[in-house]
Amino acid sequence: MYILLKPSEEKYSAKGVTITPTRNYTIEVAVENMIAKRNEMINVLQE
């Protein structure tokens, strides 16, 4: 999953790794699941 950060949310750990902001990702995860299921159904129909 890719997250678009606002400039104020850009934070890094001591190792220089980007830290995810504290937000709810319920909608993004649901959309990703729907897209994955759609792709799965398309693959099944193409077989």
N, C-alpha and C positions, 0 to 999 in steps of 0.2 A: 504494500500500500504506500502510495506517495502522499505526502502532506505538504500543502503550500503554507509556508510560515509567513507570518507578519514579521516585519523587521524587529519588533519588540519581543517576539517569541524566540528569536535565534539564540540558543544557548549551547555550550559545549562542555563536555566532561573534561576531567583532568588529562585524559588521553587524547583530547582533540576530536572526540566523536560527538556528532550532533545529538542533543537530547531532545526527545519529542516533547512538545508542549502539553500541558495538562488541559485537555479538552475531551469532550465526549465524542467518540467515533462511531456511535451506533448507526447513524445513517450511512456513513461511508462503507462500513463493513457490510451492511445489508445490500447496498448497491453492488459491491464487489461480488457478494454471494449470488445475486441475481444474474450478473454477467457470466459468472463461472457456470451456473446451471444452464444458461442459454447456450453457451459454447458447448457444453456437454451434450445437450439435446441436439444441436446441429450436427455434432460428430456422430451421434447414434443414427440420425436420419440419413447421413451420407453413406453409412456402411451398407 
